[in-house]
Amino acid sequence: MKKVGHIISLFISNKENKQRVEKNLITLDTKGITEDKFYNKDIQRSVLITSIQSYNLVKEYHISMPYSSLGENLLIDYNPYHLLPGSRLHIGSCILEISQYCTICDHLSIIDKRVPNLLKNDRGIFAKVIKSGEIKKKDTIFLATK
C-alpha cells in the first residue's frame, strides 16, 4: 500500500433536516455511511470523495465556496480523480472501492454560474464500502497497489 494523503473534513447529509453536517468521525458499512440520508440508497454512490484541489480551483477564480458545497462526504488532500473504478483506498479501518466518476450538477451554478464548467471533471469521485469501519478527521489514506 502507498500512503497518498489525509482526511481534511468529513460530512453527512442529516436524515432529519437534510442539512450538511461536519463530523469528526463517520461509521460506514457496505450500505454506506450509517448516519447519512443516502444510507442504503445506491451502493455504488455510497461515499463521495472530493479533493481540496477542487476548492482551490474555484478560489483561483475568486469564487468563495465553503467546504461541503460539492456534496462530499470525504474532503481529502489528495487528488483521486485519476483513479480507475476498482481502485481501492484504505482509510481508517475501512476499505473503499472507487465505483464511478461524479458528474457535475447544474445546482452548483447557484454558487456561481462558472462553477459547473470549472469543475466538470473535478467535482469528486464515488466509492462503495468494501470493508466496514470508521473514518476520522486526519486519518491517513492509503492506495492499494497490486
Secondary structure, DSSP 8 states (H G I E B T S, - for coil): -EEEEEEEEEEEEBTTT--EEEESEEEEETTEETTBTTTTT-GGGSEEEEEHHHHHHHHTTT----TTTT--SEEESS--TT--TT-EEEETTEEEEEEEE----GGGGGT-TTHHHHTTTTS-EEEEEEE-EEEETT-EEEE---
